[in-house]
């Protein structure tokens, strides 16, 4: 069994970089064992985010590897943004999602929820989690959410009678 730490970086343009891996020694195992999650977050900041590669998603995973069997021990991730709060590409994607939602506000049920209830930060969180890089992907991700809300709205309207 090998225990490794894998540092990954996903830039705003969608390129993924596995920066480095290292085997944990038995001393490390004894030290990390009781607090995997906290220590993964510490490694993320101490050994990965200090080497700032710019806006993007930084992640560290601790896992045991035994042949083809992999057991995740801990994972931590964090998005680093530009000083303005959002990267240019994310700002454009949020703007595109909002514009599409406003355009379909009364035409297709559910998009009104995006217009009325979602803040930009929440839209960014969904786009970042789904690792969306294009306008088409952003609209598709929210279309799937909107279809759920549209179904709920229709159900509520039908049950009123």
CNS distance restraints for C-alpha pairs under 8 A (distance, minus, plus):
assign (resid   1 and name CA) (resid  64 and name CA) 6.52 0.50 0.50
assign (resid   1 and name CA) (resid  65 and name CA) 5.70 0.50 0.50
assign (resid   1 and name CA) (resid  66 and name CA) 4.78 0.50 0.50
assign (resid   1 and name CA) (resid  67 and name CA) 7.96 0.50 0.50
assign (resid   2 and name CA) (resid  23 and name CA) 6.94 0.50 0.50
assign (resid   2 and name CA) (resid  24 and name CA) 7.83 0.50 0.50
assign (resid   2 and name CA) (resid  64 and name CA) 5.59 0.50 0.50
assign (resid   2 and name CA) (resid  65 and name CA) 5.14 0.50 0.50
assign (resid   2 and name CA) (resid  66 and name CA) 6.50 0.50 0.50
assign (resid   3 and name CA) (resid  23 and name CA) 5.80 0.50 0.50
assign (resid   3 and name CA) (resid  24 and name CA) 5.62 0.50 0.50
assign (resid   3 and name CA) (resid  62 and name CA) 7.10 0.50 0.50
assign (resid   3 and name CA) (resid  63 and name CA) 5.59 0.50 0.50
assign (resid   3 and name CA) (resid  64 and name CA) 4.30 0.50 0.50
assign (resid   3 and name CA) (resid  65 and name CA) 6.12 0.50 0.50
assign (resid   4 and name CA) (resid  21 and name CA) 6.41 0.50 0.50
assign (resid   4 and name CA) (resid  22 and name CA) 5.49 0.50 0.50
assign (resid   4 and name CA) (resid  23 and name CA) 4.57 0.50 0.50
assign (resid   4 and name CA) (resid  24 and name CA) 5.80 0.50 0.50
assign (resid   4 and name CA) (resid  62 and name CA) 5.75 0.50 0.50
assign (resid   4 and name CA) (resid  63 and name CA) 5.62 0.50 0.50
assign (resid   4 and name CA) (resid  64 and name CA) 6.48 0.50 0.50
assign (resid   4 and name CA) (resid  65 and name CA) 7.63 0.50 0.50
assign (resid   5 and name CA) (resid  21 and name CA) 5.37 0.50 0.50
assign (resid   5 and name CA) (resid  22 and name CA) 5.58 0.50 0.50
assign (resid   5 and name CA) (resid  23 and name CA) 6.72 0.50 0.50
assign (resid   5 and name CA) (resid  24 and name CA) 7.36 0.50 0.50
assign (resid   5 and name CA) (resid  60 and name CA) 6.78 0.50 0.50
assign (resid   5 and name CA) (resid  61 and name CA) 5.58 0.50 0.50
assign (resid   5 and name CA) (resid  62 and name CA) 4.53 0.50 0.50
assign (resid   5 and name CA) (resid  63 and name CA) 6.63 0.50 0.50
assign (resid   6 and name CA) (resid  18 and name CA) 7.18 0.50 0.50
assign (resid   6 and name CA) (resid  19 and name CA) 7.69 0.50 0.50
assign (resid   6 and name CA) (resid  20 and name CA) 6.19 0.50 0.50
assign (resid   6 and name CA) (resid  21 and name CA) 4.65 0.50 0.50
assign (resid   6 and name CA) (resid  22 and name CA) 7.18 0.50 0.50
assign (resid   6 and name CA) (resid  60 and name CA) 5.52 0.50 0.50
assign (resid   6 and name CA) (resid  61 and name CA) 5.17 0.50 0.50
assign (resid   6 and name CA) (resid  62 and name CA) 6.51 0.50 0.50
assign (resid   7 and name CA) (resid  18 and name CA) 5.89 0.50 0.50
assign (resid   7 and name CA) (resid  19 and name CA) 5.55 0.50 0.50
assign (resid   7 and name CA) (resid  20 and name CA) 5.70 0.50 0.50
assign (resid   7 and name CA) (resid  21 and name CA) 6.47 0.50 0.50
assign (resid   7 and name CA) (resid  44 and name CA) 7.66 0.50 0.50
assign (resid   7 and name CA) (resid  48 and name CA) 6.95 0.50 0.50
assign (resid   7 and name CA) (resid  58 and name CA) 7.63 0.50 0.50
assign (resid   7 and name CA) (resid  59 and name CA) 5.90 0.50 0.50
assign (resid   7 and name CA) (resid  60 and name CA) 4.50 0.50 0.50
assign (resid   7 and name CA) (resid  61 and name CA) 6.67 0.50 0.50
assign (resid   8 and name CA) (resid  16 and name CA) 7.14 0.50 0.50
assign (resid   8 and name CA) (resid  17 and name CA) 5.71 0.50 0.50
assign (resid   8 and name CA) (resid  18 and name CA) 4.45 0.50 0.50
assign (resid   8 and name CA) (resid  19 and name CA) 5.75 0.50 0.50
assign (resid   8 and name CA) (resid  20 and name CA) 7.80 0.50 0.50
assign (resid   8 and name CA) (resid  58 and name CA) 5.91 0.50 0.50
assign (resid   8 and name CA) (resid  59 and name CA) 5.11 0.50 0.50
assign (resid   8 and name CA) (resid  60 and name CA) 6.16 0.50 0.50
assign (resid   9 and name CA) (resid  16 and name CA) 5.78 0.50 0.50
assign (resid   9 and name CA) (resid  17 and name CA) 5.17 0.50 0.50
assign (resid   9 and name CA) (resid  18 and name CA) 6.44 0.50 0.50
assign (resid   9 and name CA) (resid  19 and name CA) 7.18 0.50 0.50
assign (resid   9 and name CA) (resid  56 and name CA) 6.91 0.50 0.50
assign (resid   9 and name CA) (resid  57 and name CA) 5.69 0.50 0.50
assign (resid   9 and name CA) (resid  58 and name CA) 4.61 0.50 0.50
assign (resid   9 and name CA) (resid  59 and name CA) 6.30 0.50 0.50
assign (resid  10 and name CA) (resid  14 and name CA) 6.00 0.50 0.50
assign (resid  10 and name CA) (resid  15 and name CA) 5.70 0.50 0.50
assign (resid  10 and name CA) (resid  16 and name CA) 4.48 0.50 0.50
assign (resid  10 and name CA) (resid  17 and name CA) 6.38 0.50 0.50
assign (resid  10 and name CA) (resid  56 and name CA) 5.56 0.50 0.50
assign (resid  10 and name CA) (resid  57 and name CA) 5.01 0.50 0.50
assign (resid  10 and name CA) (resid  58 and name CA) 6.50 0.50 0.50
assign (resid  11 and name CA) (resid  15 and name CA) 5.45 0.50 0.50
assign (resid  11 and name CA) (resid  16 and name CA) 6.52 0.50 0.50
assign (resid  11 and name CA) (resid  54 and name CA) 7.71 0.50 0.50
assign (resid  11 and name CA) (resid  55 and name CA) 6.49 0.50 0.50
assign (resid  11 and name CA) (resid  56 and name CA) 4.32 0.50 0.50
assign (resid  11 and name CA) (resid  57 and name CA) 6.39 0.50 0.50
assign (resid  12 and name CA) (resid  55 and name CA) 6.37 0.50 0.50
assign (resid  12 and name CA) (resid  56 and name CA) 5.06 0.50 0.50
assign (resid  12 and name CA) (resid  57 and name CA) 7.77 0.50 0.50
assign (resid  12 and name CA) (resid  87 and name CA) 7.59 0.50 0.50
assign (resid  12 and name CA) (resid  89 and name CA) 7.00 0.50 0.50
assign (resid  12 and name CA) (resid  90 and name CA) 7.95 0.50 0.50
assign (resid  12 and name CA) (resid 133 and name CA) 7.35 0.50 0.50
assign (resid  13 and name CA) (resid  89 and name CA) 7.90 0.50 0.50
assign (resid  13 and name CA) (resid 133 and name CA) 6.50 0.50 0.50
assign (resid  14 and name CA) (resid 131 and name CA) 7.37 0.50 0.50
assign (resid  14 and name CA) (resid 133 and name CA) 6.27 0.50 0.50
assign (resid  24 and name CA) (resid  28 and name CA) 5.61 0.50 0.50
assign (resid  24 and name CA) (resid  29 and name CA) 6.50 0.50 0.50
assign (resid  25 and name CA) (resid  29 and name CA) 6.28 0.50 0.50
assign (resid  26 and name CA) (resid  30 and name CA) 6.29 0.50 0.50
assign (resid  27 and name CA) (resid  31 and name CA) 6.29 0.50 0.50
assign (resid  28 and name CA) (resid  32 and name CA) 5.91 0.50 0.50
assign (resid  29 and name CA) (resid  33 and name CA) 5.50 0.50 0.50
assign (resid  30 and name CA) (resid  34 and name CA) 7.98 0.50 0.50
assign (resid  32 and name CA) (resid  36 and name CA) 5.46 0.50 0.50
assign (resid  32 and name CA) (resid  39 and name CA) 6.44 0.50 0.50
assign (resid  35 and name CA) (resid  39 and name CA) 6.15 0.50 0.50
assign (resid  36 and name CA) (resid  40 and name CA) 6.00 0.50 0.50
assign (resid  36 and name CA) (resid  62 and name CA) 7.87 0.50 0.50
assign (resid  36 and name CA) (resid  73 and name CA) 6.48 0.50 0.50
assign (resid  36 and name CA) (resid  74 and name CA) 5.46 0.50 0.50
assign (resid  37 and name CA) (resid  41 and name CA) 6.36 0.50 0.50
assign (resid  37 and name CA) (resid  73 and name CA) 7.87 0.50 0.50
assign (resid  37 and name CA) (resid  74 and name CA) 5.09 0.50 0.50
assign (resid  37 and name CA) (resid  75 and name CA) 6.56 0.50 0.50
assign (resid  37 and name CA) (resid  76 and name CA) 7.20 0.50 0.50
assign (resid  38 and name CA) (resid  42 and name CA) 6.30 0.50 0.50
assign (resid  39 and name CA) (resid  43 and name CA) 6.13 0.50 0.50
assign (resid  40 and name CA) (resid  44 and name CA) 6.12 0.50 0.50
assign (resid  40 and name CA) (resid  60 and name CA) 6.55 0.50 0.50
assign (resid  40 and name CA) (resid  61 and name CA) 6.97 0.50 0.50
assign (resid  40 and name CA) (resid  62 and name CA) 6.92 0.50 0.50
assign (resid  40 and name CA) (resid  74 and name CA) 6.19 0.50 0.50
assign (resid  40 and name CA) (resid  75 and name CA) 6.14 0.50 0.50
assign (resid  40 and name CA) (resid  76 and name CA) 5.90 0.50 0.50
assign (resid  41 and name CA) (resid  45 and name CA) 6.48 0.50 0.50
assign (resid  41 and name CA) (resid  60 and name CA) 7.69 0.50 0.50
assign (resid  41 and name CA) (resid  75 and name CA) 7.58 0.50 0.50
assign (resid  41 and name CA) (resid  76 and name CA) 5.27 0.50 0.50
assign (resid  41 and name CA) (resid  77 and name CA) 7.58 0.50 0.50
assign (resid  42 and name CA) (resid  46 and name CA) 5.91 0.50 0.50
assign (resid  43 and name CA) (resid  47 and name CA) 5.42 0.50 0.50
assign (resid  43 and name CA) (resid  48 and name CA) 6.99 0.50 0.50
assign (resid  43 and name CA) (resid  60 and name CA) 7.37 0.50 0.50
assign (resid  44 and name CA) (resid  48 and name CA) 5.17 0.50 0.50
assign (resid  44 and name CA) (resid  49 and name CA) 6.21 0.50 0.50
assign (resid  44 and name CA) (resid  58 and name CA) 7.58 0.50 0.50
assign (resid  44 and name CA) (resid  59 and name CA) 6.66 0.50 0.50
assign (resid  44 and name CA) (resid  60 and name CA) 5.66 0.50 0.50
assign (resid  44 and name CA) (resid  76 and name CA) 6.84 0.50 0.50
assign (resid  44 and name CA) (resid  77 and name CA) 7.35 0.50 0.50
assign (resid  45 and name CA) (resid  49 and name CA) 4.90 0.50 0.50
assign (resid  45 and name CA) (resid  50 and name CA) 6.37 0.50 0.50
assign (resid  46 and name CA) (resid  50 and name CA) 6.21 0.50 0.50
assign (resid  47 and name CA) (resid  51 and name CA) 7.33 0.50 0.50
assign (resid  48 and name CA) (resid  52 and name CA) 7.56 0.50 0.50
assign (resid  48 and name CA) (resid  58 and name CA) 7.58 0.50 0.50
assign (resid  49 and name CA) (resid  53 and name CA) 7.97 0.50 0.50
assign (resid  49 and name CA) (resid  58 and name CA) 7.12 0.50 0.50
assign (resid  54 and name CA) (resid  80 and name CA) 7.09 0.50 0.50
assign (resid  54 and name CA) (resid  81 and name CA) 7.49 0.50 0.50
assign (resid  54 and name CA) (resid  82 and name CA) 7.45 0.50 0.50
assign (resid  55 and name CA) (resid  79 and name CA) 7.32 0.50 0.50
assign (resid  55 and name CA) (resid  80 and name CA) 4.93 0.50 0.50
assign (resid  55 and name CA) (resid  81 and name CA) 4.59 0.50 0.50
assign (resid  55 and name CA) (resid  82 and name CA) 5.71 0.50 0.50
assign (resid  55 and name CA) (resid  87 and name CA) 6.70 0.50 0.50
assign (resid  56 and name CA) (resid  79 and name CA) 5.63 0.50 0.50
assign (resid  56 and name CA) (resid  80 and name CA) 5.40 0.50 0.50
assign (resid  56 and name CA) (resid  81 and name CA) 6.58 0.50 0.50
assign (resid  57 and name CA) (resid  77 and name CA) 6.99 0.50 0.50
assign (resid  57 and name CA) (resid  78 and name CA) 5.79 0.50 0.50
assign (resid  57 and name CA) (resid  79 and name CA) 4.32 0.50 0.50
assign (resid  57 and name CA) (resid  80 and name CA) 6.27 0.50 0.50
assign (resid  57 and name CA) (resid 128 and name CA) 7.87 0.50 0.50
assign (resid  58 and name CA) (resid  77 and name CA) 5.48 0.50 0.50
assign (resid  58 and name CA) (resid  78 and name CA) 5.36 0.50 0.50
assign (resid  58 and name CA) (resid  79 and name CA) 6.11 0.50 0.50
assign (resid  58 and name CA) (resid  80 and name CA) 7.46 0.50 0.50
assign (resid  59 and name CA) (resid  75 and name CA) 7.26 0.50 0.50
assign (resid  59 and name CA) (resid  76 and name CA) 5.67 0.50 0.50
assign (resid  59 and name CA) (resid  77 and name CA) 4.11 0.50 0.50
assign (resid  59 and name CA) (resid  78 and name CA) 6.49 0.50 0.50
assign (resid  60 and name CA) (resid  75 and name CA) 5.76 0.50 0.50
assign (resid  60 and name CA) (resid  76 and name CA) 5.50 0.50 0.50
assign (resid  60 and name CA) (resid  77 and name CA) 6.42 0.50 0.50
assign (resid  61 and name CA) (resid  72 and name CA) 7.32 0.50 0.50
assign (resid  61 and name CA) (resid  73 and name CA) 7.59 0.50 0.50
assign (resid  61 and name CA) (resid  74 and name CA) 5.82 0.50 0.50
assign (resid  61 and name CA) (resid  75 and name CA) 4.44 0.50 0.50
assign (resid  61 and name CA) (resid  76 and name CA) 6.66 0.50 0.50
assign (resid  62 and name CA) (resid  72 and name CA) 6.26 0.50 0.50
assign (resid  62 and name CA) (resid  73 and name CA) 5.34 0.50 0.50
assign (resid  62 and name CA) (resid  74 and name CA) 5.12 0.50 0.50
assign (resid  62 and name CA) (resid  75 and name CA) 6.31 0.50 0.50
assign (resid  63 and name CA) (resid  70 and name CA) 6.62 0.50 0.50
assign (resid  63 and name CA) (resid  71 and name CA) 5.51 0.50 0.50
assign (resid  63 and name CA) (resid  72 and name CA) 4.41 0.50 0.50
assign (resid  63 and name CA) (resid  73 and name CA) 4.98 0.50 0.50
assign (resid  63 and name CA) (resid  74 and name CA) 6.93 0.50 0.50
assign (resid  64 and name CA) (resid  70 and name CA) 5.68 0.50 0.50
assign (resid  64 and name CA) (resid  71 and name CA) 5.15 0.50 0.50
assign (resid  64 and name CA) (resid  72 and name CA) 6.52 0.50 0.50
assign (resid  64 and name CA) (resid  73 and name CA) 6.99 0.50 0.50
assign (resid  65 and name CA) (resid  69 and name CA) 5.94 0.50 0.50
assign (resid  65 and name CA) (resid  70 and name CA) 4.61 0.50 0.50
assign (resid  65 and name CA) (resid  71 and name CA) 6.56 0.50 0.50
assign (resid  66 and name CA) (resid  70 and name CA) 6.33 0.50 0.50
assign (resid  79 and name CA) (resid 128 and name CA) 7.97 0.50 0.50
assign (resid  81 and name CA) (resid  85 and name CA) 5.83 0.50 0.50
assign (resid  81 and name CA) (resid  86 and name CA) 5.46 0.50 0.50
assign (resid  81 and name CA) (resid  87 and name CA) 5.78 0.50 0.50
assign (resid  82 and name CA) (resid  86 and name CA) 5.72 0.50 0.50
assign (resid  82 and name CA) (resid  87 and name CA) 5.30 0.50 0.50
assign (resid  86 and name CA) (resid  90 and name CA) 6.17 0.50 0.50
assign (resid  86 and name CA) (resid  91 and name CA) 6.04 0.50 0.50
assign (resid  87 and name CA) (resid  91 and name CA) 6.12 0.50 0.50
assign (resid  88 and name CA) (resid  92 and name CA) 6.26 0.50 0.50
assign (resid  89 and name CA) (resid  93 and name CA) 6.26 0.50 0.50
assign (resid  89 and name CA) (resid 133 and name CA) 7.70 0.50 0.50
assign (resid  90 and name CA) (resid  94 and name CA) 6.08 0.50 0.50
assign (resid  90 and name CA) (resid 124 and name CA) 6.68 0.50 0.50
assign (resid  90 and name CA) (resid 127 and name CA) 7.88 0.50 0.50
assign (resid  91 and name CA) (resid  95 and name CA) 6.15 0.50 0.50
assign (resid  92 and name CA) (resid  96 and name CA) 6.15 0.50 0.50
assign (resid  93 and name CA) (resid  97 and name CA) 6.18 0.50 0.50
assign (resid  93 and name CA) (resid 134 and name CA) 7.15 0.50 0.50
assign (resid  93 and name CA) (resid 135 and name CA) 5.71 0.50 0.50
assign (resid  93 and name CA) (resid 138 and name CA) 6.62 0.50 0.50
assign (resid  94 and name CA) (resid  98 and name CA) 6.13 0.50 0.50
assign (resid  94 and name CA) (resid 120 and name CA) 6.58 0.50 0.50
assign (resid  94 and name CA) (resid 123 and name CA) 6.44 0.50 0.50
assign (resid  94 and name CA) (resid 124 and name CA) 6.71 0.50 0.50
assign (resid  95 and name CA) (resid  99 and name CA) 6.05 0.50 0.50
assign (resid  96 and name CA) (resid 100 and name CA) 6.10 0.50 0.50
assign (resid  96 and name CA) (resid 135 and name CA) 6.48 0.50 0.50
assign (resid  96 and name CA) (resid 139 and name CA) 7.85 0.50 0.50
assign (resid  97 and name CA) (resid 101 and name CA) 6.09 0.50 0.50
assign (resid  97 and name CA) (resid 135 and name CA) 7.66 0.50 0.50
assign (resid  97 and name CA) (resid 138 and name CA) 6.64 0.50 0.50
assign (resid  97 and name CA) (resid 139 and name CA) 5.96 0.50 0.50
assign (resid  97 and name CA) (resid 142 and name CA) 7.69 0.50 0.50
assign (resid  98 and name CA) (resid 102 and name CA) 6.15 0.50 0.50
assign (resid  98 and name CA) (resid 114 and name CA) 7.33 0.50 0.50
assign (resid  98 and name CA) (resid 115 and name CA) 6.63 0.50 0.50
assign (resid  99 and name CA) (resid 103 and name CA) 6.11 0.50 0.50
assign (resid 100 and name CA) (resid 104 and name CA) 6.20 0.50 0.50
assign (resid 100 and name CA) (resid 139 and name CA) 7.53 0.50 0.50
assign (resid 101 and name CA) (resid 105 and name CA) 5.71 0.50 0.50
assign (resid 101 and name CA) (resid 111 and name CA) 4.95 0.50 0.50
assign (resid 101 and name CA) (resid 112 and name CA) 6.69 0.50 0.50
assign (resid 101 and name CA) (resid 114 and name CA) 6.35 0.50 0.50
assign (resid 101 and name CA) (resid 115 and name CA) 6.11 0.50 0.50
assign (resid 102 and name CA) (resid 111 and name CA) 7.35 0.50 0.50
assign (resid 102 and name CA) (resid 112 and name CA) 7.33 0.50 0.50
assign (resid 102 and name CA) (resid 115 and name CA) 6.36 0.50 0.50
assign (resid 103 and name CA) (resid 107 and name CA) 7.89 0.50 0.50
assign (resid 104 and name CA) (resid 108 and name CA) 5.53 0.50 0.50
assign (resid 104 and name CA) (resid 109 and name CA) 7.96 0.50 0.50
assign (resid 104 and name CA) (resid 111 and name CA) 6.15 0.50 0.50
assign (resid 104 and name CA) (resid 112 and name CA) 7.74 0.50 0.50
assign (resid 105 and name CA) (resid 109 and name CA) 7.16 0.50 0.50
assign (resid 105 and name CA) (resid 110 and name CA) 7.63 0.50 0.50
assign (resid 105 and name CA) (resid 111 and name CA) 5.27 0.50 0.50
assign (resid 105 and name CA) (resid 112 and name CA) 4.83 0.50 0.50
assign (resid 105 and name CA) (resid 115 and name CA) 7.52 0.50 0.50
assign (resid 106 and name CA) (resid 111 and name CA) 7.92 0.50 0.50
assign (resid 106 and name CA) (resid 112 and name CA) 7.23 0.50 0.50
assign (resid 108 and name CA) (resid 150 and name CA) 7.89 0.50 0.50
assign (resid 109 and name CA) (resid 146 and name CA) 7.52 0.50 0.50
assign (resid 109 and name CA) (resid 147 and name CA) 7.76 0.50 0.50
assign (resid 109 and name CA) (resid 149 and name CA) 7.59 0.50 0.50
assign (resid 109 and name CA) (resid 150 and name CA) 4.80 0.50 0.50
assign (resid 109 and name CA) (resid 153 and name CA) 7.53 0.50 0.50
assign (resid 110 and name CA) (resid 114 and name CA) 7.51 0.50 0.50
assign (resid 110 and name CA) (resid 146 and name CA) 4.71 0.50 0.50
assign (resid 110 and name CA) (resid 147 and name CA) 6.45 0.50 0.50
assign (resid 110 and name CA) (resid 148 and name CA) 7.67 0.50 0.50
assign (resid 110 and name CA) (resid 149 and name CA) 5.04 0.50 0.50
assign (resid 110 and name CA) (resid 150 and name CA) 4.37 0.50 0.50
assign (resid 110 and name CA) (resid 153 and name CA) 7.49 0.50 0.50
assign (resid 111 and name CA) (resid 115 and name CA) 6.63 0.50 0.50
assign (resid 111 and name CA) (resid 146 and name CA) 5.82 0.50 0.50
assign (resid 112 and name CA) (resid 116 and name CA) 5.97 0.50 0.50
assign (resid 113 and name CA) (resid 117 and name CA) 5.38 0.50 0.50
assign (resid 113 and name CA) (resid 118 and name CA) 7.06 0.50 0.50
assign (resid 113 and name CA) (resid 146 and name CA) 7.76 0.50 0.50
assign (resid 113 and name CA) (resid 149 and name CA) 7.63 0.50 0.50
assign (resid 114 and name CA) (resid 118 and name CA) 5.04 0.50 0.50
assign (resid 114 and name CA) (resid 146 and name CA) 7.98 0.50 0.50
assign (resid 118 and name CA) (resid 122 and name CA) 6.22 0.50 0.50
assign (resid 118 and name CA) (resid 123 and name CA) 6.78 0.50 0.50
assign (resid 119 and name CA) (resid 123 and name CA) 6.53 0.50 0.50
assign (resid 120 and name CA) (resid 124 and name CA) 6.18 0.50 0.50
assign (resid 121 and name CA) (resid 125 and name CA) 6.23 0.50 0.50
assign (resid 122 and name CA) (resid 126 and name CA) 6.48 0.50 0.50
assign (resid 123 and name CA) (resid 127 and name CA) 6.23 0.50 0.50
assign (resid 124 and name CA) (resid 128 and name CA) 5.92 0.50 0.50
assign (resid 125 and name CA) (resid 129 and name CA) 6.03 0.50 0.50
assign (resid 126 and name CA) (resid 130 and name CA) 6.15 0.50 0.50
assign (resid 127 and name CA) (resid 131 and name CA) 5.86 0.50 0.50
assign (resid 127 and name CA) (resid 132 and name CA) 5.20 0.50 0.50
assign (resid 127 and name CA) (resid 138 and name CA) 6.58 0.50 0.50
assign (resid 127 and name CA) (resid 141 and name CA) 7.91 0.50 0.50
assign (resid 128 and name CA) (resid 132 and name CA) 6.36 0.50 0.50
assign (resid 130 and name CA) (resid 141 and name CA) 7.88 0.50 0.50
assign (resid 132 and name CA) (resid 137 and name CA) 5.85 0.50 0.50
assign (resid 132 and name CA) (resid 138 and name CA) 5.96 0.50 0.50
assign (resid 133 and name CA) (resid 137 and name CA) 6.90 0.50 0.50
assign (resid 133 and name CA) (resid 138 and name CA) 7.54 0.50 0.50
assign (resid 134 and name CA) (resid 138 and name CA) 6.31 0.50 0.50
assign (resid 135 and name CA) (resid 139 and name CA) 6.19 0.50 0.50
assign (resid 136 and name CA) (resid 140 and name CA) 6.15 0.50 0.50
assign (resid 137 and name CA) (resid 141 and name CA) 6.12 0.50 0.50
assign (resid 138 and name CA) (resid 142 and name CA) 6.37 0.50 0.50
assign (resid 139 and name CA) (resid 143 and name CA) 5.85 0.50 0.50
assign (resid 140 and name CA) (resid 144 and name CA) 6.40 0.50 0.50
assign (resid 141 and name CA) (resid 145 and name CA) 6.81 0.50 0.50
assign (resid 142 and name CA) (resid 146 and name CA) 5.94 0.50 0.50
assign (resid 143 and name CA) (resid 147 and name CA) 6.10 0.50 0.50
assign (resid 144 and name CA) (resid 148 and name CA) 6.80 0.50 0.50
assign (resid 145 and name CA) (resid 149 and name CA) 6.63 0.50 0.50
assign (resid 146 and name CA) (resid 150 and name CA) 6.00 0.50 0.50
assign (resid 147 and name CA) (resid 151 and name CA) 6.17 0.50 0.50
assign (resid 148 and name CA) (resid 152 and name CA) 6.36 0.50 0.50
assign (resid 149 and name CA) (resid 153 and name CA) 6.10 0.50 0.50
assign (resid 150 and name CA) (resid 154 and name CA) 6.14 0.50 0.50
assign (resid 151 and name CA) (resid 155 and name CA) 6.10 0.50 0.50
assign (resid 152 and name CA) (resid 156 and name CA) 6.12 0.50 0.50
assign (resid 153 and name CA) (resid 157 and name CA) 6.19 0.50 0.50
assign (resid 154 and name CA) (resid 158 and name CA) 6.11 0.50 0.50
assign (resid 155 and name CA) (resid 159 and name CA) 6.13 0.50 0.50
assign (resid 156 and name CA) (resid 160 and name CA) 6.39 0.50 0.50
assign (resid 157 and name CA) (resid 161 and name CA) 7.56 0.50 0.50
